[in-house]
Amino acid sequence: MRVGFIGLGAMGTRMAGRLLAAPHDLVVYNRTPERTRLLEQRGAKVAATARGLAAGVDIVFSSVANDAALEQVMFGPDGALAGTRAGTLVVEMSTVNPRTSRRLHEAARIKGVSVLDAPVSGSTVQAEQGQLVIFVGGEEDVYQECQPILAVLGGKSFYLGPSGAGATMKLCVNTLLGLGVQALAEAIALGVKAGLPRERFLQVLGETAVVSPSQKAKLENVRKDEYPPAFALRLMFKDFGLIVETAMELSVPMPATAAAVQVAAAEHARQLAAHIDEDFSVVVRAMERLAGV
């Protein structure tokens, strides 16, 4: 199968690499061309535009940073939609507003192009290993057709419903992700401020059933006070914005999320000022600082 992949960030590069190794004939495009070099060295072809990529493949994958990036690579005269033809499949894997997913679906449908919104749960390690969990919205028959190639990227995939359902599921999952680490941060600040020995305290937290596997994976960051960006705080902050925006559209109260957003906002501002990029679990350090420990 001729496959195109748009968006070669930390996750996109790993997913595209798995498709190349499957093996599929792979064409890649990234708005910053130097990010295509590694895959080009492994045998992928590089397209000059998203439109050119889409014109030469059967299925287009995309994984970009946000709604604005998706707008740029999908719409307009050089966007992927302009290069698609009837029968092309688009699998859009970015974390974006469900409304954006539905807009892309409708614009593609006019051309006879099928679109799945298929964001993922998992980080770079799971992307490398092909063990992502994939949430899918769109036509169910298109999902069934795409299951074999989705299995290259994910250990599990789930069909959730019509266009936008996959994107909505991802926002719900990331609500739990963000709130879970914020809760962990508050518990750690409380325990350390109360005088519990830090190293032993963190060890015991890691042994408890109430700390989730994703939270336990972040405890090593806390121990070392180092936060390499497996999932950058700037992306979690962006996702919080999508979550709050969707909640407001649906009149869903989310008071705990609103509090977590404020901590993330303060930390995001600090990182911008310092020109650094750290993992979203850095809110643990932020809460310790606020607590004076």
C-alpha positions as CSV (number, residue, x, y, z in Angstrom):
1,M,0.0,0.0,0.0
2,R,1.2,3.5,-0.8
3,V,1.1,5.4,2.5
4,G,1.7,9.1,3.3
5,F,2.5,10.5,6.7
6,I,2.2,14.2,7.5
7,G,3.7,15.5,10.7
8,L,7.0,14.2,12.0
9,G,7.2,15.3,15.6
10,A,8.2,12.9,18.4
11,M,5.1,10.7,17.9
12,G,4.7,11.1,14.1
13,T,8.3,10.1,13.4
14,R,7.9,6.9,15.4
15,M,4.5,6.0,13.8
16,A,5.8,6.7,10.3
17,G,8.9,4.6,11.0
18,R,6.7,1.6,11.9
19,L,4.7,2.0,8.7
20,L,8.0,2.1,6.7
21,A,9.2,-1.1,8.5
22,A,5.9,-2.9,7.9
23,P,6.9,-2.5,5.0
24,H,4.8,0.1,3.1
25,D,5.9,2.5,0.4
26,L,6.1,5.6,2.5
27,V,6.0,9.3,1.5
28,V,6.5,11.9,4.3
29,Y,5.9,15.6,4.6
30,N,6.7,18.0,7.4
31,R,6.4,21.7,7.5
32,T,9.9,21.8,8.9
33,P,11.8,19.8,6.2
34,E,14.8,18.8,8.2
35,R,12.6,16.5,10.3
36,T,12.1,14.3,7.2
37,R,15.8,13.4,6.9
38,L,16.0,10.4,9.2
39,L,13.1,8.7,7.5
40,E,14.4,9.6,4.0
41,Q,17.7,7.9,5.0
42,R,15.7,4.8,5.8
43,G,14.0,4.8,2.4
44,A,11.0,7.0,2.6
45,K,10.3,9.5,-0.2
46,V,9.9,13.2,0.8
47,A,7.1,15.3,-0.6
48,A,7.5,19.0,-1.1
49,T,3.9,19.8,-0.1
50,A,1.0,18.0,1.7
51,R,-0.9,18.2,-1.6
52,G,1.9,16.5,-3.5
53,L,2.0,13.8,-0.8
54,A,-1.7,13.1,-1.0
55,A,-1.7,12.9,-4.8
56,G,0.6,9.9,-4.8
57,V,-0.7,7.7,-2.0
58,D,-3.7,5.5,-1.1
59,I,-3.9,6.5,2.5
60,V,-2.9,9.7,4.3
61,F,-1.9,9.7,8.0
62,S,-1.5,13.0,9.8
63,S,-0.2,13.8,13.3
64,V,0.3,17.5,14.0
65,A,0.5,19.7,17.0
66,N,-2.8,21.5,17.0
67,D,-5.9,22.7,15.1
68,A,-4.0,25.5,13.4
69,A,-1.3,23.1,12.1
70,L,-4.1,20.8,10.9
71,E,-5.7,23.6,9.1
72,Q,-2.5,24.4,7.3
73,V,-1.6,20.9,6.2
74,M,-5.2,19.8,5.2
75,F,-6.9,22.8,3.7
76,G,-5.9,25.4,1.2
77,P,-4.3,25.1,-2.3
78,D,-1.3,23.2,-1.0
79,G,-3.2,21.1,1.6
80,A,-3.6,17.4,1.5
81,L,-7.3,17.6,0.6
82,A,-6.4,19.4,-2.6
83,G,-4.3,16.4,-3.7
84,T,-6.7,13.6,-2.7
85,R,-8.9,11.8,-5.2
86,A,-12.1,9.8,-4.7
87,G,-11.3,6.6,-2.8
88,T,-8.4,8.1,-0.8
89,L,-8.4,7.4,2.9
90,V,-7.3,10.0,5.5
91,V,-6.5,8.9,9.1
92,E,-6.1,12.0,11.2
93,M,-4.3,11.2,14.5
94,S,-3.8,14.6,16.0
95,T,-5.4,15.8,19.3
96,V,-7.7,18.5,18.1
97,N,-11.2,19.9,18.7
98,P,-13.9,17.4,17.7
99,R,-15.5,20.2,15.7
100,T,-12.3,20.4,13.6
101,S,-12.5,16.6,13.0
102,R,-16.1,16.9,11.8
103,R,-15.2,19.8,9.5
104,L,-12.4,17.8,7.9
105,H,-14.8,14.8,7.5
106,E,-17.4,16.9,5.7
107,A,-14.9,18.7,3.4
108,A,-13.4,15.3,2.4
109,R,-16.8,13.7,1.9
110,I,-17.6,16.2,-0.9
111,K,-14.6,14.8,-2.8
112,G,-15.5,11.1,-2.1
113,V,-12.6,10.9,0.4
114,S,-13.1,9.0,3.7
115,V,-11.7,10.4,7.0
116,L,-11.2,8.7,10.3
117,D,-10.3,10.8,13.4
118,A,-8.0,8.4,15.2
119,P,-6.0,10.1,18.1
120,V,-3.9,7.9,20.3
121,S,-3.2,7.2,23.9
122,G,0.4,6.5,24.7
123,S,3.7,8.2,24.6
124,T,6.9,7.8,22.5
125,V,7.8,4.4,24.0
126,Q,4.4,3.0,23.0
127,A,4.6,4.6,19.5
128,E,8.1,3.0,19.0
129,Q,6.7,-0.4,20.0
130,G,3.4,-0.2,18.1
131,Q,1.5,-0.4,21.4
132,L,-0.6,2.7,21.2
133,V,-4.3,2.7,22.0
134,I,-6.2,4.2,19.1
135,F,-9.7,5.9,19.4
136,V,-11.6,6.0,16.1
137,G,-14.5,8.1,14.9
138,G,-16.0,8.1,11.4
139,E,-17.8,5.5,9.2
140,E,-17.5,2.0,10.8
141,D,-16.9,0.2,7.5
142,V,-13.9,2.5,6.8
143,Y,-12.6,1.6,10.3
144,Q,-13.0,-2.1,9.5
145,E,-11.1,-1.6,6.3
146,C,-8.3,0.2,8.1
147,Q,-7.9,-2.2,11.0
148,P,-4.9,-4.1,9.5
149,I,-2.8,-0.9,9.0
150,L,-3.9,0.5,12.4
151,A,-2.6,-2.7,14.0
152,V,0.9,-1.7,12.8
153,L,0.6,1.4,15.1
154,G,-1.5,0.3,18.0
155,G,-1.9,-2.7,20.2
156,K,-5.6,-1.9,20.5
157,S,-8.1,0.3,18.5
158,F,-11.6,1.1,19.4
159,Y,-14.5,2.4,17.2
160,L,-16.4,5.0,19.1
161,G,-18.9,6.3,16.6
162,P,-19.3,9.0,13.9
163,S,-16.8,11.7,13.0
164,G,-15.5,13.5,16.1
165,A,-16.1,10.6,18.4
166,G,-12.4,9.6,18.5
167,A,-11.4,13.2,19.1
168,T,-13.9,13.4,22.0
169,M,-12.6,10.2,23.5
170,K,-9.1,11.5,23.5
171,L,-10.1,14.7,25.3
172,C,-11.8,12.6,28.0
173,V,-8.7,10.4,28.4
174,N,-6.4,13.5,28.6
175,T,-8.7,15.0,31.2
176,L,-7.9,12.0,33.4
177,L,-4.2,12.2,32.5
178,G,-3.9,15.9,33.4
179,L,-6.0,15.7,36.6
180,G,-4.2,12.5,37.7
181,V,-0.8,14.1,37.6
182,Q,-2.1,17.3,39.3
183,A,-3.6,15.1,42.1
184,L,-0.2,13.4,42.4
185,A,1.6,16.7,42.6
186,E,-0.7,17.9,45.4
187,A,-0.2,14.7,47.4
188,I,3.6,14.9,47.0
189,A,3.6,18.5,48.1
190,L,1.6,17.6,51.2
191,G,3.7,14.7,52.2
192,V,7.0,16.4,51.7
193,K,5.9,19.5,53.5
194,A,4.6,17.4,56.4
195,G,8.1,16.0,56.8
196,L,7.9,12.5,55.3
197,P,11.3,11.4,54.0
198,R,11.2,12.2,50.3
199,E,12.8,9.1,48.8
200,R,10.9,6.7,51.0
201,F,7.7,8.6,50.5
202,L,8.0,8.4,46.7
203,Q,8.8,4.7,46.9
204,V,5.8,3.9,49.0
205,L,3.5,6.0,46.7
206,G,4.7,3.8,43.8
207,E,3.6,0.7,45.6
208,T,0.1,1.8,46.2
209,A,-3.0,0.8,44.1
210,V,-4.3,4.4,44.0
211,V,-1.3,5.6,41.9
212,S,-2.1,4.7,38.3
213,P,0.5,3.1,36.0
214,S,0.9,6.4,34.1
215,Q,1.5,8.3,37.4
216,K,4.0,5.7,38.6
217,A,5.9,6.2,35.3
218,K,6.4,9.8,36.3
219,L,7.8,9.2,39.8
220,E,11.3,8.7,38.4
221,N,11.1,12.3,37.0
222,V,10.1,13.5,40.5
223,R,12.9,11.5,42.2
224,K,15.5,13.0,39.9
225,D,13.8,16.4,39.6
226,E,14.3,16.1,35.9
227,Y,11.4,16.3,33.5
228,P,12.4,15.3,29.9
229,P,9.4,15.9,27.6
230,A,7.9,12.5,26.9
231,F,4.6,14.5,26.8
232,A,5.4,18.1,26.9
233,L,3.6,20.5,29.3
234,R,2.9,22.8,26.4
235,L,0.9,20.0,24.7
236,M,-1.0,19.2,27.9
237,F,-1.8,22.9,28.3
238,K,-3.1,23.0,24.7
239,D,-5.2,19.9,25.4
240,F,-6.6,21.5,28.6
241,G,-7.7,24.4,26.4
242,L,-9.6,22.0,24.0
243,I,-11.1,20.2,27.0
244,V,-12.4,23.4,28.6
245,E,-13.6,24.8,25.2
246,T,-15.6,21.6,24.5
247,A,-17.0,21.5,28.1
248,M,-18.2,25.1,27.7
249,E,-19.9,24.3,24.4
250,L,-21.7,21.4,26.1
251,S,-22.4,23.2,29.5
252,V,-20.4,20.5,31.4
253,P,-19.1,21.8,34.7
254,M,-15.4,20.8,35.3
255,P,-14.2,22.6,38.5
256,A,-11.2,20.3,39.2
257,T,-10.1,20.6,35.6
258,A,-10.3,24.4,35.9
259,A,-8.0,24.4,38.8
260,A,-5.5,22.1,37.0
261,V,-5.5,24.5,34.0
262,Q,-4.4,27.3,36.2
263,V,-1.4,25.4,37.5
264,A,-0.5,24.3,34.0
265,A,-0.9,27.9,32.8
266,A,1.5,29.2,35.4
267,E,4.1,26.5,34.5
268,H,3.6,27.1,30.8
269,A,4.3,30.8,31.3
270,R,7.5,29.9,33.2
271,Q,8.7,27.6,30.5
272,L,8.1,30.1,27.8
273,A,10.1,32.8,29.7
274,A,12.9,30.3,30.2
275,H,12.8,28.9,26.7
276,I,12.6,25.4,27.9
277,D,10.4,22.4,27.1
278,E,9.6,19.9,29.9
279,D,7.3,17.1,30.6
280,F,3.8,17.8,31.9
281,S,4.6,16.0,35.1
282,V,6.7,19.1,36.0
283,V,3.6,20.3,37.8
284,V,4.9,18.2,40.7
285,R,7.8,20.6,41.0
286,A,5.5,23.6,40.5
287,M,3.3,22.5,43.4
288,E,6.3,21.8,45.7
289,R,7.5,25.3,45.0
290,L,4.1,26.8,45.8
291,A,4.1,24.8,49.0
292,G,7.6,26.1,49.9
293,V,9.3,22.7,49.9
